[in-house]
Amino acid sequence: MKEKLRASLGKITFELMIVTLGVLIALVINEWFQNYQEEKYAHVILEKTHYEMESNLEKLQSAIEIYEETLPVIEKLLKLDQTADNNKLAIAYLDTNSSVWEFALLRDELKEVPVKLLVTISSSYKATHDAQAASELIGPSSFNKFLKEFSVTTDKQSLLKDLKLDVQNAHLKAQLASFMLERTVNETAYYLKTGEMNPERTQVEVSFSLD
């Protein structure tokens, strides 16, 4: 009788161990699959963020070119240079986008991405936002107002000096944003390709001039 009881208990214990082991394995597999899905989804969102940053970078670089064409014209007008043509004055109104990045943050969809890379991306978007805000000071409505006042006022120098400061400010912030964004785009591309942070981050010197 005791031997039968021991055999039954041994069988039950063995079956419980098998069931428990099966449950544990299922939980481990489920957790692994969930992590895999989150990493895969984070990768997709990061790719979209990467494309958004590339688009913003193109817009910044285009704006910088316009600023660099406009500043010499303003200088000539300030110096009363007869070759100056105020019709060549142009503005660069930035229309950057951050919807993918903001939506990803709102839904916490990039938690699988290294914090260091997230901080870099966040800083680049902040710089891009600052550049856009600076461009809005010389946006279409403000620039049209300047042109109307410039055509009728006798104190053109004051208007030109104010415009020069605004364009210089927008130019400087666009340069900074472009520099940061280009570096971030490269780092993000490296992470998307390798799944790791770039161990050899290139240190680049950058300087901006207010002249």
Accessible surface in RSA format (square Angstrom, percent):
REM  Atomic radii and reference values for relative SASA: ProtOr
REM  Chains: A
REM  Algorithm: Lee & Richards
REM  Probe-radius: 1.40
REM  Slices: 20
REM RES _ NUM      All-atoms   Total-Side   Main-Chain    Non-polar    All polar
REM                ABS   REL    ABS   REL    ABS   REL    ABS   REL    ABS   REL
RES MET A   1   191.11  99.0 151.49 100.3  39.62  94.3 127.84 108.7  63.27  83.8
RES LYS A   2   154.94  75.6 152.15  93.4   2.79   6.6  96.26  86.6  58.67  62.5
RES GLU A   3   139.30  80.0 132.69 100.4   6.60  15.7  47.33  91.6  91.96  75.1
RES LYS A   4   156.09  76.1 151.29  92.8   4.80  11.4  98.05  88.3  58.04  61.8
RES LEU A   5   107.63  59.9 103.68  74.2   3.94   9.9 107.20  75.3   0.43   1.2
RES ARG A   6   170.82  71.7 161.79  82.5   9.02  21.5  55.28  75.6 115.54  70.0
RES ALA A   7    67.32  61.9  49.03  75.7  18.29  41.6  61.30  86.3   6.02  15.9
RES SER A   8    55.65  47.0  49.84  66.5   5.81  13.4  24.99  53.2  30.66  43.0
RES LEU A   9    99.14  55.2  98.77  70.7   0.36   0.9  98.93  69.5   0.21   0.6
RES GLY A  10    40.73  50.2   0.00   N/A  40.73  50.2  34.47  94.6   6.26  14.0
RES LYS A  11   136.12  66.4 127.99  78.5   8.14  19.4  76.89  69.2  59.23  63.1
RES ILE A  12    90.93  51.7  90.82  67.7   0.11   0.3  90.87  65.4   0.06   0.2
RES THR A  13    72.52  51.6  72.10  73.1   0.42   1.0  48.74  65.5  23.78  35.9
RES PHE A  14   126.05  63.1 124.71  77.2   1.34   3.5 125.80  76.3   0.25   0.7
RES GLU A  15    86.39  49.6  84.94  64.3   1.45   3.5  33.48  64.8  52.91  43.2
RES LEU A  16   109.31  60.9 108.84  77.9   0.47   1.2 109.14  76.6   0.17   0.5
RES MET A  17   123.44  63.9 115.79  76.6   7.65  18.2 100.55  85.5  22.89  30.3
RES ILE A  18    90.34  51.4  87.91  65.5   2.43   5.9  87.91  63.3   2.43   6.6
RES VAL A  19    91.43  60.2  85.52  77.4   5.91  14.2  90.51  78.6   0.91   2.5
RES THR A  20    73.97  52.6  70.83  71.8   3.14   7.5  50.83  68.3  23.14  35.0
RES LEU A  21    97.07  54.1  96.32  68.9   0.75   1.9  96.81  68.0   0.27   0.7
RES GLY A  22    36.53  45.0   0.00   N/A  36.53  45.0  30.54  83.8   5.98  13.4
RES VAL A  23    77.67  51.1  74.38  67.3   3.28   7.9  76.95  66.9   0.72   1.9
RES LEU A  24    94.39  52.6  94.16  67.4   0.23   0.6  94.28  66.2   0.12   0.3
RES ILE A  25    87.65  49.9  85.76  63.9   1.89   4.6  87.65  63.1   0.00   0.0
RES ALA A  26    57.11  52.5  48.17  74.3   8.94  20.3  53.52  75.4   3.59   9.5
RES LEU A  27   105.79  58.9 102.59  73.4   3.20   8.1 103.12  72.4   2.67   7.2
RES VAL A  28    98.99  65.1  97.10  87.9   1.89   4.6  98.17  85.3   0.82   2.2
RES ILE A  29   101.37  57.7  99.78  74.3   1.59   3.8 101.37  73.0   0.00   0.0
RES ASN A  30    74.56  51.4  70.68  68.3   3.89   9.4  18.40  44.3  56.16  54.3
RES GLU A  31   107.71  61.8 106.77  80.8   0.93   2.2  30.70  59.4  77.01  62.9
RES TRP A  32   155.79  62.5 151.67  73.4   4.12   9.7 126.85  67.6  28.94  46.9
RES PHE A  33   100.10  50.1 100.10  62.0   0.00   0.0 100.10  60.7   0.00   0.0
RES GLN A  34    97.27  54.4  94.72  69.2   2.55   6.1  24.48  52.1  72.79  55.2
RES ASN A  35    63.40  43.7  63.40  61.3   0.00   0.0  13.55  32.6  49.85  48.2
RES TYR A  36    98.85  46.2  95.91  54.6   2.94   7.6  63.16  47.5  35.70  44.0
RES GLN A  37    80.93  45.3  77.08  56.3   3.84   9.2  21.45  45.7  59.48  45.1
RES GLU A  38    67.16  38.6  60.59  45.8   6.57  15.6  28.35  54.8  38.81  31.7
RES GLU A  39    94.34  54.2  88.19  66.7   6.15  14.6  22.50  43.5  71.84  58.7
RES LYS A  40   118.98  58.0 111.44  68.4   7.55  18.0  68.19  61.4  50.79  54.1
RES TYR A  41   103.16  48.2 100.85  57.4   2.32   6.0  82.05  61.7  21.11  26.0
RES ALA A  42     2.88   2.6   2.85   4.4   0.03   0.1   2.85   4.0   0.03   0.1
RES HIS A  43    69.81  38.2  65.60  45.6   4.20  10.8  39.79  41.0  30.02  34.9
RES VAL A  44    57.38  37.8  57.38  51.9   0.00   0.0  57.38  49.9   0.00   0.0
RES ILE A  45    12.39   7.1  12.39   9.2   0.00   0.0  12.39   8.9   0.00   0.0
RES LEU A  46     0.32   0.2   0.32   0.2   0.00   0.0   0.32   0.2   0.00   0.0
RES GLU A  47    59.09  33.9  58.78  44.5   0.32   0.8   4.16   8.0  54.94  44.9
RES LYS A  48   105.94  51.7 102.44  62.9   3.50   8.3  54.37  48.9  51.58  54.9
RES THR A  49     0.00   0.0   0.00   0.0   0.00   0.0   0.00   0.0   0.00   0.0
RES HIS A  50    17.01   9.3  17.01  11.8   0.00   0.0  14.78  15.2   2.23   2.6
RES TYR A  51   135.13  63.1 129.66  73.8   5.47  14.2  91.72  68.9  43.41  53.5
RES GLU A  52    13.19   7.6   5.89   4.5   7.30  17.4  12.41  24.0   0.79   0.6
RES MET A  53     0.01   0.0   0.01   0.0   0.00   0.0   0.01   0.0   0.00   0.0
RES GLU A  54    64.60  37.1  63.41  48.0   1.19   2.8  16.62  32.1  47.98  39.2
RES SER A  55    47.99  40.6  42.94  57.3   5.06  11.6  27.41  58.4  20.59  28.8
RES ASN A  56     1.05   0.7   1.05   1.0   0.00   0.0   0.00   0.0   1.05   1.0
RES LEU A  57    19.50  10.9  19.50  14.0   0.00   0.0  19.50  13.7   0.00   0.0
RES GLU A  58   122.38  70.3 115.49  87.4   6.90  16.4  38.70  74.8  83.69  68.3
RES LYS A  59    75.49  36.8  68.88  42.3   6.61  15.7  53.15  47.8  22.34  23.8
RES LEU A  60     0.00   0.0   0.00   0.0   0.00   0.0   0.00   0.0   0.00   0.0
RES GLN A  61    72.55  40.6  70.42  51.5   2.13   5.1  23.80  50.7  48.75  37.0
RES SER A  62    58.18  49.2  54.51  72.7   3.67   8.5  27.58  58.7  30.60  42.9
RES ALA A  63     3.94   3.6   2.51   3.9   1.43   3.3   3.54   5.0   0.40   1.1
RES ILE A  64    22.71  12.9  22.71  16.9   0.00   0.0  22.71  16.4   0.00   0.0
RES GLU A  65   109.11  62.6 106.63  80.7   2.48   5.9  31.15  60.2  77.96  63.7
RES ILE A  66    50.59  28.8  50.58  37.7   0.01   0.0  50.59  36.4   0.00   0.0
RES TYR A  67     1.26   0.6   1.26   0.7   0.00   0.0   1.01   0.8   0.24   0.3
RES GLU A  68    83.08  47.7  71.14  53.8  11.94  28.4  27.04  52.3  56.04  45.8
RES GLU A  69   119.04  68.3 108.29  81.9  10.75  25.6  47.30  91.5  71.74  58.6
RES THR A  70     1.12   0.8   0.97   1.0   0.15   0.4   1.07   1.4   0.05   0.1
RES LEU A  71    23.61  13.1  23.59  16.9   0.02   0.1  23.59  16.6   0.02   0.1
RES PRO A  72    67.37  49.1  61.89  56.4   5.48  19.9  66.63  55.0   0.74   4.6
RES VAL A  73    19.11  12.6  18.49  16.7   0.62   1.5  19.09  16.6   0.02   0.1
RES ILE A  74     0.00   0.0   0.00   0.0   0.00   0.0   0.00   0.0   0.00   0.0
RES GLU A  75    48.60  27.9  48.60  36.8   0.00   0.0  31.67  61.3  16.93  13.8
RES LYS A  76    87.27  42.6  86.79  53.3   0.48   1.1  43.39  39.1  43.88  46.7
RES LEU A  77    24.38  13.6  20.49  14.7   3.89   9.8  21.28  14.9   3.10   8.3
RES LEU A  78    29.52  16.4  17.60  12.6  11.92  30.0  17.64  12.4  11.88  32.0
RES LYS A  79   156.29  76.2 127.35  78.1  28.94  68.9  81.63  73.5  74.66  79.5
RES LEU A  80   131.48  73.2 116.71  83.5  14.77  37.1 122.95  86.3   8.53  22.9
RES ASP A  81    56.11  39.3  41.44  41.2  14.67  34.7  14.09  33.2  42.01  41.9
RES GLN A  82   170.74  95.5 139.41 101.9  31.32  74.6  65.85 140.2 104.89  79.5
RES THR A  83   101.45  72.2  73.99  75.0  27.46  65.5  79.67 107.0  21.78  32.9
RES ALA A  84    21.68  19.9   0.74   1.1  20.94  47.6   2.11   3.0  19.57  51.8
RES ASP A  85    51.87  36.3  46.30  46.1   5.57  13.2  18.45  43.4  33.41  33.3
RES ASN A  86    57.14  39.4  54.43  52.6   2.72   6.5   0.29   0.7  56.86  55.0
RES ASN A  87   129.85  89.5  97.81  94.5  32.03  77.1  27.57  66.4 102.28  98.9
RES LYS A  88   142.59  69.6 124.61  76.5  17.98  42.8  74.69  67.2  67.90  72.3
RES LEU A  89    13.27   7.4   0.23   0.2  13.04  32.8   0.23   0.2  13.04  35.1
RES ALA A  90    42.15  38.8  36.92  57.0   5.22  11.9  40.64  57.2   1.51   4.0
RES ILE A  91    38.79  22.1  24.22  18.0  14.58  35.1  24.91  17.9  13.88  37.7
RES ALA A  92     6.62   6.1   2.15   3.3   4.47  10.2   6.46   9.1   0.16   0.4
RES TYR A  93   107.42  50.1  80.16  45.6  27.26  70.9  50.15  37.7  57.27  70.6
RES LEU A  94     4.06   2.3   2.72   1.9   1.35   3.4   4.05   2.8   0.02   0.0
RES ASP A  95    94.91  66.5  91.48  91.1   3.42   8.1  20.74  48.8  74.16  74.0
RES THR A  96    22.32  15.9   7.60   7.7  14.72  35.1   0.64   0.9  21.68  32.8
RES ASN A  97    73.87  50.9  69.71  67.4   4.16  10.0  20.55  49.4  53.33  51.5
RES SER A  98    34.86  29.5  32.33  43.1   2.53   5.8  14.30  30.4  20.57  28.8
RES SER A  99    60.47  51.1  52.26  69.8   8.21  18.9  45.89  97.7  14.59  20.4
RES VAL A 100    43.87  28.9  38.32  34.7   5.55  13.4  42.90  37.3   0.97   2.6
RES TRP A 101    12.54   5.0  12.54   6.1   0.00   0.0   5.33   2.8   7.22  11.7
RES GLU A 102   103.32  59.3  97.29  73.6   6.04  14.4  34.63  67.0  68.69  56.1
RES PHE A 103   104.54  52.3 101.08  62.6   3.46   9.0 103.95  63.0   0.58   1.7
RES ALA A 104     0.73   0.7   0.34   0.5   0.39   0.9   0.34   0.5   0.39   1.0
RES LEU A 105    92.34  51.4  73.70  52.7  18.64  46.9  75.24  52.8  17.10  46.0
RES LEU A 106   146.75  81.7 116.20  83.1  30.55  76.8 122.83  86.3  23.92  64.4
RES ARG A 107   139.57  58.6 113.82  58.0  25.75  61.3  29.48  40.3 110.09  66.7
RES ASP A 108    87.83  61.5  80.39  80.0   7.45  17.6  31.68  74.5  56.16  56.0
RES GLU A 109    17.92  10.3   8.43   6.4   9.49  22.6  13.30  25.7   4.62   3.8
RES LEU A 110     5.42   3.0   3.24   2.3   2.18   5.5   4.25   3.0   1.17   3.2
RES LYS A 111   121.71  59.4  89.59  55.0  32.12  76.5  50.57  45.5  71.14  75.8
RES GLU A 112    63.55  36.5  41.17  31.1  22.38  53.3   8.49  16.4  55.06  45.0
RES VAL A 113     7.53   5.0   2.69   2.4   4.84  11.7   2.87   2.5   4.66  12.6
RES PRO A 114    43.58  31.8  31.45  28.7  12.13  44.1  43.50  35.9   0.08   0.5
RES VAL A 115   113.22  74.5 109.20  98.9   4.02   9.7 109.20  94.9   4.02  10.9
RES LYS A 116   118.81  58.0 110.84  68.0   7.97  19.0  67.12  60.4  51.69  55.1
RES LEU A 117     0.00   0.0   0.00   0.0   0.00   0.0   0.00   0.0   0.00   0.0
RES LEU A 118    34.87  19.4  33.90  24.2   0.98   2.5  34.14  24.0   0.73   2.0
RES VAL A 119    87.37  57.5  84.73  76.7   2.64   6.4  87.20  75.8   0.18   0.5
RES THR A 120    14.31  10.2   9.82  10.0   4.49  10.7   6.13   8.2   8.18  12.4
RES ILE A 121     0.00   0.0   0.00   0.0   0.00   0.0   0.00   0.0   0.00   0.0
RES SER A 122    51.49  43.5  49.34  65.9   2.15   5.0  13.74  29.3  37.75  52.9
RES SER A 123    44.74  37.8  36.90  49.2   7.84  18.1  19.91  42.4  24.83  34.8
RES SER A 124     0.50   0.4   0.50   0.7   0.00   0.0   0.00   0.0   0.50   0.7
RES TYR A 125    15.55   7.3  12.00   6.8   3.54   9.2  12.28   9.2   3.27   4.0
RES LYS A 126   125.27  61.1 120.01  73.6   5.26  12.5  97.05  87.4  28.22  30.1
RES ALA A 127     9.01   8.3   4.30   6.6   4.71  10.7   7.95  11.2   1.06   2.8
RES THR A 128     3.90   2.8   3.90   4.0   0.00   0.0   3.58   4.8   0.32   0.5
RES HIS A 129   120.71  66.0 116.58  81.0   4.13  10.6  85.94  88.6  34.77  40.5
RES ASP A 130    44.07  30.9  42.37  42.2   1.70   4.0   9.58  22.5  34.49  34.4
RES ALA A 131     0.41   0.4   0.00   0.0   0.41   0.9   0.00   0.0   0.41   1.1
RES GLN A 132    36.61  20.5  36.61  26.8   0.00   0.0   5.54  11.8  31.08  23.6
RES ALA A 133    45.76  42.1  38.63  59.6   7.13  16.2  40.11  56.5   5.66  15.0
RES ALA A 134     3.43   3.2   0.00   0.0   3.43   7.8   2.42   3.4   1.01   2.7
RES SER A 135     0.00   0.0   0.00   0.0   0.00   0.0   0.00   0.0   0.00   0.0
RES GLU A 136    84.51  48.5  69.68  52.7  14.82  35.3  20.64  39.9  63.86  52.1
RES LEU A 137   105.65  58.8  93.17  66.7  12.48  31.4  96.14  67.5   9.51  25.6
RES ILE A 138     4.76   2.7   3.87   2.9   0.89   2.1   4.36   3.1   0.39   1.1
RES GLY A 139     3.52   4.3   0.00   N/A   3.52   4.3   3.52   9.7   0.00   0.0
RES PRO A 140    72.56  52.9  69.73  63.6   2.84  10.3  72.56  59.9   0.00   0.0
RES SER A 141    90.01  76.1  76.45 102.0  13.56  31.2  54.39 115.8  35.62  49.9
RES SER A 142    46.91  39.6  37.03  49.4   9.88  22.8  17.53  37.3  29.39  41.2
RES PHE A 143    16.64   8.3  15.01   9.3   1.63   4.3  16.64  10.1   0.00   0.0
RES ASN A 144    77.71  53.6  76.05  73.5   1.67   4.0  16.08  38.7  61.64  59.6
RES LYS A 145   130.82  63.8 127.35  78.1   3.46   8.2  72.97  65.7  57.85  61.6
RES PHE A 146    15.94   8.0  14.08   8.7   1.85   4.8  15.94   9.7   0.00   0.0
RES LEU A 147    64.66  36.0  59.00  42.2   5.66  14.2  59.31  41.7   5.35  14.4
RES LYS A 148   150.63  73.5 144.48  88.6   6.15  14.6  92.30  83.1  58.33  62.1
RES GLU A 149    63.36  36.4  62.54  47.3   0.82   1.9  29.27  56.6  34.09  27.8
RES PHE A 150    16.39   8.2  16.39  10.1   0.00   0.0  16.39   9.9   0.00   0.0
RES SER A 151    82.43  69.7  48.86  65.2  33.58  77.3  45.02  95.9  37.41  52.4
RES VAL A 152   121.85  80.2  90.79  82.2  31.06  74.9  96.77  84.1  25.08  68.0
RES THR A 153    39.03  27.8  26.97  27.3  12.06  28.7  17.97  24.1  21.06  31.8
RES THR A 154   140.91 100.2 107.76 109.2  33.15  79.0  82.30 110.5  58.62  88.6
RES ASP A 155    75.42  52.8  69.71  69.4   5.71  13.5  33.57  79.0  41.85  41.7
RES LYS A 156    74.66  36.4  73.53  45.1   1.13   2.7  64.90  58.4   9.76  10.4
RES GLN A 157    60.19  33.7  60.19  44.0   0.00   0.0  46.04  98.0  14.15  10.7
RES SER A 158    53.24  45.0  49.42  66.0   3.82   8.8  27.78  59.2  25.46  35.7
RES LEU A 159    34.48  19.2  33.37  23.9   1.10   2.8  33.66  23.6   0.82   2.2
RES LEU A 160     2.09   1.2   2.09   1.5   0.00   0.0   2.09   1.5   0.00   0.0
RES LYS A 161   118.60  57.9 117.52  72.1   1.08   2.6  62.42  56.2  56.18  59.8
RES ASP A 162    85.03  59.6  82.74  82.4   2.29   5.4  24.38  57.4  60.65  60.5
RES LEU A 163    10.50   5.8   7.53   5.4   2.97   7.5  10.03   7.0   0.47   1.3
RES LYS A 164    45.96  22.4  45.96  28.2   0.00   0.0  12.68  11.4  33.28  35.4
RES LEU A 165   114.78  63.9 110.66  79.2   4.12  10.4 110.74  77.8   4.03  10.9
RES ASP A 166    48.41  33.9  47.83  47.6   0.57   1.4   0.03   0.1  48.37  48.2
RES VAL A 167     1.53   1.0   1.53   1.4   0.00   0.0   1.53   1.3   0.00   0.0
RES GLN A 168    16.19   9.1  14.12  10.3   2.07   4.9   6.01  12.8  10.17   7.7
RES ASN A 169    47.53  32.8  44.03  42.5   3.50   8.4  18.27  44.0  29.27  28.3
RES ALA A 170     0.35   0.3   0.00   0.0   0.35   0.8   0.00   0.0   0.35   0.9
RES HIS A 171    20.51  11.2  20.51  14.3   0.00   0.0  15.46  15.9   5.05   5.9
RES LEU A 172    50.96  28.4  50.38  36.0   0.58   1.5  50.93  35.8   0.03   0.1
RES LYS A 173    78.78  38.4  77.26  47.4   1.51   3.6  34.92  31.4  43.86  46.7
RES ALA A 174     0.15   0.1   0.15   0.2   0.00   0.0   0.15   0.2   0.00   0.0
RES GLN A 175    41.92  23.4  38.05  27.8   3.87   9.2   6.58  14.0  35.34  26.8
RES LEU A 176    75.87  42.3  75.87  54.3   0.00   0.0  75.87  53.3   0.00   0.0
RES ALA A 177     0.00   0.0   0.00   0.0   0.00   0.0   0.00   0.0   0.00   0.0
RES SER A 178    10.77   9.1  10.77  14.4   0.00   0.0   2.44   5.2   8.33  11.7
RES PHE A 179    49.25  24.6  43.32  26.8   5.93  15.4  47.97  29.1   1.28   3.7
RES MET A 180    35.19  18.2  35.19  23.3   0.00   0.0  27.02  23.0   8.18  10.8
RES LEU A 181     0.75   0.4   0.75   0.5   0.00   0.0   0.75   0.5   0.00   0.0
RES GLU A 182    83.86  48.1  83.66  63.3   0.20   0.5  14.34  27.7  69.52  56.8
RES ARG A 183    83.03  34.9  78.67  40.1   4.36  10.4  27.16  37.1  55.87  33.9
RES THR A 184     0.32   0.2   0.32   0.3   0.00   0.0   0.00   0.0   0.32   0.5
RES VAL A 185    13.13   8.6  13.13  11.9   0.00   0.0  13.13  11.4   0.00   0.0
RES ASN A 186    91.51  63.1  84.05  81.2   7.46  18.0  25.90  62.3  65.61  63.4
RES GLU A 187     9.58   5.5   8.37   6.3   1.21   2.9   8.39  16.2   1.18   1.0
RES THR A 188     0.00   0.0   0.00   0.0   0.00   0.0   0.00   0.0   0.00   0.0
RES ALA A 189    41.37  38.0  35.33  54.5   6.05  13.8  37.62  53.0   3.75   9.9
RES TYR A 190    72.22  33.7  67.03  38.1   5.19  13.5  47.32  35.6  24.91  30.7
RES TYR A 191    31.35  14.6  30.73  17.5   0.62   1.6   9.12   6.9  22.23  27.4
RES LEU A 192    31.14  17.3  16.71  12.0  14.42  36.3  17.15  12.0  13.99  37.7
RES LYS A 193   181.90  88.7 145.59  89.3  36.31  86.4  96.88  87.2  85.02  90.6
RES THR A 194    64.14  45.6  32.95  33.4  31.20  74.3  40.99  55.1  23.15  35.0
RES GLY A 195    48.59  59.9   0.00   N/A  48.59  59.9  26.94  73.9  21.66  48.5
RES GLU A 196   113.35  65.1 109.92  83.2   3.43   8.2  32.31  62.5  81.05  66.2
RES MET A 197    44.55  23.1  32.36  21.4  12.19  29.0  32.04  27.2  12.51  16.6
RES ASN A 198    41.70  28.8  35.80  34.6   5.90  14.2   0.22   0.5  41.49  40.1
RES PRO A 199   111.26  81.1  69.67  63.5  41.59 151.2  81.80  67.5  29.46 183.1
RES GLU A 200   141.84  81.4 127.37  96.4  14.47  34.5  48.55  93.9  93.29  76.2
RES ARG A 201    67.16  28.2  49.10  25.0  18.06  43.0  21.59  29.5  45.57  27.6
RES THR A 202   102.03  72.6  84.38  85.5  17.65  42.1  60.08  80.7  41.95  63.4
RES GLN A 203   154.57  86.4 126.37  92.4  28.20  67.1  63.26 134.6  91.31  69.3
RES VAL A 204    89.59  59.0  67.06  60.7  22.53  54.3  70.54  61.3  19.05  51.7
RES GLU A 205   173.98  99.9 146.27 110.7  27.71  66.0  65.94 127.6 108.03  88.2
RES VAL A 206    66.55  43.8  37.64  34.1  28.91  69.7  42.39  36.8  24.16  65.5
RES SER A 207   103.71  87.6  78.58 104.9  25.13  57.9  48.01 102.2  55.70  78.0
RES PHE A 208    60.69  30.4  27.28  16.9  33.42  87.0  29.29  17.8  31.40  89.9
RES SER A 209    72.03  60.9  50.78  67.8  21.25  48.9  49.48 105.4  22.55  31.6
RES LEU A 210   114.49  63.8  99.85  71.4  14.64  36.8 100.06  70.3  14.43  38.8
RES ASP A 211   150.06 105.1 108.86 108.3  41.20  97.4  51.86 122.1  98.19  97.9
END  Absolute sums over single chains surface
CHAIN  1 A    13947.9      12311.9       1636.1       8409.0       5539.0
END  Absolute sums over all chains
TOTAL         13947.9      12311.9       1636.1       8409.0       5539.0
